[in-house]
Amino acid sequence: MRHFEQELEKLKSKLLEMSALVESAVYRSVQGVVEKNEELAQQVLRNEGRINDLEIEIDELAISLLALQAPLAADLRLVTAAIKINNDLERMGDLSVSIAQCAMALMKEPVIRPLIDIPHIAGLAQSMVRKALDSFVNRDADLARSVLASDDAVDNMRTASYHELISFMENNPSQIGQALYLLSVVRNLERIADHSTNIAEDVLFLVKGIDVRHHNEDRTRRGDELAESA
Protein backbone atom coordinates (compact mmCIF):
# COMPACT_ATOMS: atom_id res chain seq x y z
CA MET A 1 0.00 0.00 0.00
CA ARG A 2 2.85 2.37 0.80
CA HIS A 3 4.28 1.91 -2.71
CA PHE A 4 0.87 2.76 -4.19
CA GLU A 5 0.65 5.95 -2.11
CA GLN A 6 4.16 6.95 -3.17
CA GLU A 7 3.32 6.43 -6.83
CA LEU A 8 0.10 8.40 -6.42
CA GLU A 9 2.03 11.29 -4.87
CA LYS A 10 4.53 11.10 -7.72
CA LEU A 11 1.66 11.33 -10.20
CA LYS A 12 0.24 14.40 -8.47
CA SER A 13 3.69 16.00 -8.28
CA LYS A 14 4.30 15.59 -12.00
CA LEU A 15 0.85 17.01 -12.78
CA LEU A 16 1.64 20.04 -10.64
CA GLU A 17 4.96 20.52 -12.43
CA MET A 18 3.23 20.32 -15.79
CA SER A 19 0.48 22.68 -14.60
CA ALA A 20 3.05 25.29 -13.61
CA LEU A 21 4.85 25.03 -16.95
CA VAL A 22 1.62 25.33 -18.93
CA GLU A 23 0.32 28.28 -16.91
CA SER A 24 3.64 30.03 -17.47
CA ALA A 25 3.55 29.20 -21.20
CA VAL A 26 0.10 30.73 -21.60
CA TYR A 27 1.17 33.91 -19.83
CA ARG A 28 4.47 34.27 -21.69
CA SER A 29 2.96 33.61 -25.10
CA VAL A 30 0.32 36.29 -24.60
CA GLN A 31 2.85 38.80 -23.28
CA GLY A 32 5.00 38.01 -26.30
CA VAL A 33 2.14 39.23 -28.49
CA VAL A 34 1.02 42.19 -26.40
CA GLU A 35 4.47 43.50 -25.46
CA LYS A 36 6.28 42.32 -28.62
CA ASN A 37 8.65 40.50 -26.28
CA GLU A 38 10.73 38.06 -28.29
CA GLU A 39 12.47 36.53 -25.27
CA LEU A 40 9.16 35.53 -23.65
CA ALA A 41 7.97 33.97 -26.90
CA GLN A 42 11.25 32.07 -27.25
CA GLN A 43 10.94 30.74 -23.68
CA VAL A 44 7.59 29.18 -24.61
CA LEU A 45 9.19 27.45 -27.59
CA ARG A 46 12.12 26.22 -25.49
CA ASN A 47 9.87 24.74 -22.78
CA GLU A 48 7.65 22.81 -25.18
CA GLY A 49 9.88 19.73 -25.02
CA ARG A 50 9.63 19.46 -21.24
CA ILE A 51 5.83 19.69 -21.36
CA ASN A 52 5.74 16.92 -23.98
CA ASP A 53 8.07 14.75 -21.88
CA LEU A 54 5.89 15.22 -18.83
CA GLU A 55 2.79 14.22 -20.79
CA ILE A 56 4.40 10.87 -21.61
CA GLU A 57 5.69 10.36 -18.04
CA ILE A 58 2.29 11.10 -16.52
CA ASP A 59 0.47 8.79 -18.93
CA GLU A 60 2.90 5.96 -18.28
CA LEU A 61 2.65 6.40 -14.51
CA ALA A 62 -1.15 6.58 -14.55
CA ILE A 63 -1.49 3.49 -16.77
CA SER A 64 0.91 1.62 -14.51
CA LEU A 65 -1.19 2.52 -11.46
CA LEU A 66 -4.37 1.34 -13.18
CA ALA A 67 -2.82 -1.91 -14.40
CA LEU A 68 -0.77 -2.94 -11.37
CA GLN A 69 -2.52 -1.36 -8.38
CA ALA A 70 -6.22 -1.51 -9.38
CA PRO A 71 -7.20 1.64 -7.43
CA LEU A 72 -10.76 1.97 -6.16
CA ALA A 73 -13.27 4.78 -5.47
CA ALA A 74 -11.61 8.17 -4.95
CA ASP A 75 -8.15 6.91 -5.96
CA LEU A 76 -9.55 5.54 -9.21
CA ARG A 77 -11.22 8.87 -9.94
CA LEU A 78 -7.95 10.66 -9.24
CA VAL A 79 -5.98 8.51 -11.68
CA THR A 80 -8.58 8.73 -14.45
CA ALA A 81 -8.94 12.49 -13.92
CA ALA A 82 -5.15 12.82 -14.05
CA ILE A 83 -5.07 11.14 -17.49
CA LYS A 84 -7.70 13.52 -18.85
CA ILE A 85 -6.17 16.63 -17.24
CA ASN A 86 -2.77 15.61 -18.59
CA ASN A 87 -4.14 15.61 -22.14
CA ASP A 88 -5.77 19.03 -21.69
CA LEU A 89 -2.56 20.49 -20.26
CA GLU A 90 -0.52 19.20 -23.19
CA ARG A 91 -2.98 20.73 -25.66
CA MET A 92 -2.82 24.05 -23.80
CA GLY A 93 0.95 23.89 -24.11
CA ASP A 94 0.63 23.36 -27.87
CA LEU A 95 -1.78 26.29 -28.15
CA SER A 96 0.66 28.49 -26.23
CA VAL A 97 3.36 27.54 -28.73
CA SER A 98 1.03 28.58 -31.56
CA ILE A 99 0.45 31.95 -29.87
CA ALA A 100 4.21 32.38 -29.35
CA GLN A 101 4.78 31.66 -33.04
CA CYS A 102 2.23 34.36 -33.90
CA ALA A 103 4.09 36.69 -31.55
CA MET A 104 7.32 36.02 -33.44
CA ALA A 105 5.61 36.70 -36.78
CA LEU A 106 4.18 39.99 -35.48
CA MET A 107 7.38 41.12 -33.76
CA LYS A 108 8.46 43.68 -36.37
CA GLU A 109 5.00 44.70 -37.55
CA PRO A 110 3.29 47.91 -36.37
CA VAL A 111 0.60 47.52 -33.71
CA ILE A 112 -2.91 47.59 -35.13
CA ARG A 113 -5.95 48.74 -33.24
CA PRO A 114 -7.77 45.40 -32.74
CA LEU A 115 -4.88 44.24 -30.55
CA ILE A 116 -6.56 46.12 -27.70
CA ASP A 117 -9.15 43.32 -27.34
CA ILE A 118 -6.58 40.54 -26.98
CA PRO A 119 -5.42 41.48 -23.45
CA HIS A 120 -9.05 41.31 -22.26
CA ILE A 121 -9.64 37.87 -23.74
CA ALA A 122 -6.22 36.73 -22.55
CA GLY A 123 -6.87 37.98 -19.02
CA LEU A 124 -10.09 36.00 -18.75
CA ALA A 125 -8.58 32.88 -20.33
CA GLN A 126 -5.56 33.06 -18.01
CA SER A 127 -7.85 33.47 -15.02
CA MET A 128 -9.73 30.34 -16.10
CA VAL A 129 -6.45 28.42 -16.41
CA ARG A 130 -5.34 29.51 -12.96
CA LYS A 131 -8.67 28.75 -11.30
CA ALA A 132 -8.96 25.36 -13.00
CA LEU A 133 -5.50 24.34 -11.83
CA ASP A 134 -6.05 25.74 -8.32
CA SER A 135 -9.35 23.88 -8.09
CA PHE A 136 -7.49 20.67 -8.90
CA VAL A 137 -4.73 21.29 -6.37
CA ASN A 138 -7.19 22.22 -3.60
CA ARG A 139 -10.03 19.94 -4.73
CA ASP A 140 -12.27 22.98 -4.70
CA ALA A 141 -15.60 22.27 -6.42
CA ASP A 142 -16.85 25.85 -6.08
CA LEU A 143 -13.75 27.22 -7.79
CA ALA A 144 -14.18 24.66 -10.56
CA ARG A 145 -17.77 25.80 -11.06
CA SER A 146 -16.60 29.41 -11.41
CA VAL A 147 -14.46 28.30 -14.38
CA LEU A 148 -17.51 26.83 -16.10
CA ALA A 149 -19.38 30.10 -15.57
CA SER A 150 -16.65 32.06 -17.41
CA ASP A 151 -16.71 30.00 -20.59
CA ASP A 152 -19.59 31.88 -22.25
CA ALA A 153 -17.88 35.22 -21.62
CA VAL A 154 -14.78 34.07 -23.50
CA ASP A 155 -16.94 32.83 -26.38
CA ASN A 156 -18.72 36.19 -26.59
CA MET A 157 -15.44 38.10 -26.56
CA ARG A 158 -14.04 35.84 -29.26
CA THR A 159 -17.07 36.48 -31.48
CA ALA A 160 -16.80 40.25 -30.97
CA SER A 161 -13.08 40.15 -31.80
CA TYR A 162 -13.73 38.13 -34.95
CA HIS A 163 -16.23 40.73 -36.19
CA GLU A 164 -13.85 43.57 -35.35
CA LEU A 165 -10.89 41.95 -37.07
CA ILE A 166 -12.88 41.04 -40.18
CA SER A 167 -14.13 44.62 -40.42
CA PHE A 168 -10.55 45.83 -39.98
CA MET A 169 -9.33 43.61 -42.83
CA GLU A 170 -12.10 44.87 -45.13
CA ASN A 171 -11.04 48.46 -44.47
CA ASN A 172 -7.27 47.82 -44.38
CA PRO A 173 -6.41 45.15 -46.97
CA SER A 174 -2.70 45.93 -46.71
CA GLN A 175 -2.72 44.63 -43.11
CA ILE A 176 -4.66 41.42 -43.64
CA GLY A 177 -1.61 39.34 -42.74
CA GLN A 178 -1.32 40.85 -39.26
CA ALA A 179 -5.05 40.57 -38.65
CA LEU A 180 -4.98 36.87 -39.56
CA TYR A 181 -2.27 36.26 -36.97
CA LEU A 182 -4.39 38.08 -34.40
CA LEU A 183 -7.40 35.97 -35.38
CA SER A 184 -5.27 32.91 -34.72
CA VAL A 185 -4.27 34.26 -31.30
CA VAL A 186 -7.91 34.88 -30.37
CA ARG A 187 -8.93 31.41 -31.54
CA ASN A 188 -6.11 29.78 -29.57
CA LEU A 189 -7.06 31.70 -26.43
CA GLU A 190 -10.65 30.52 -26.79
CA ARG A 191 -9.43 26.93 -27.12
CA ILE A 192 -7.24 27.35 -24.02
CA ALA A 193 -10.37 28.47 -22.17
CA ASP A 194 -12.18 25.36 -23.45
CA HIS A 195 -9.43 23.12 -22.09
CA SER A 196 -9.62 24.95 -18.76
CA THR A 197 -13.33 24.15 -18.72
CA ASN A 198 -12.52 20.50 -19.37
CA ILE A 199 -10.16 20.47 -16.38
CA ALA A 200 -12.79 22.09 -14.17
CA GLU A 201 -15.29 19.41 -15.23
CA ASP A 202 -12.73 16.74 -14.35
CA VAL A 203 -12.22 18.34 -10.95
CA LEU A 204 -15.95 18.18 -10.27
CA PHE A 205 -15.87 14.51 -11.22
CA LEU A 206 -12.89 13.97 -8.93
CA VAL A 207 -14.34 15.82 -5.95
CA LYS A 208 -18.06 15.10 -6.31
CA GLY A 209 -18.09 11.98 -8.43
CA ILE A 210 -20.48 13.61 -10.92
CA ASP A 211 -20.28 14.17 -14.67
CA VAL A 212 -21.04 17.78 -15.65
CA ARG A 213 -19.79 17.76 -19.22
CA HIS A 214 -21.67 19.86 -21.77
CA HIS A 215 -22.74 22.24 -18.98
CA ASN A 216 -25.63 20.04 -17.90
CA GLU A 217 -26.52 22.07 -14.81
CA ASP A 218 -29.66 20.09 -14.00
CA ARG A 219 -27.61 16.93 -13.79
CA THR A 220 -25.03 18.80 -11.73
CA ARG A 221 -27.60 19.89 -9.17
CA ARG A 222 -29.04 16.39 -8.91
CA GLY A 223 -25.54 15.02 -8.42
CA ASP A 224 -24.81 17.54 -5.66
CA GLU A 225 -28.03 16.64 -3.90
CA LEU A 226 -27.13 12.96 -4.03
CA ALA A 227 -23.60 13.69 -2.79
CA GLU A 228 -24.90 15.74 0.13
CA SER A 229 -27.43 13.06 1.13
CA ALA A 230 -24.87 10.25 0.96
Buried (B, 14 or more C-beta within 10 A) or exposed (E): EEEBEEBBEBBBEBBEBBBEBBBBBBBBBBBBBBEBBBEBBBBBBEBBEEBBEBBEBBBEBBEEBBEEBEBEEEBBBBBBBBBBBBBBBBBBBBBBBBBBBBBBBBEEEEEBEBBEBBBBBBEBBBBBBBBBBBBBEEBBBEBBBBBBEBBEBBEEBBEBBBEBBEEBBEEBEEBEEBBBBBBBBBBBBBBBBBBBBBBBBBBBBBBBBBBBEEEEEEBBEEBBEEEEEE
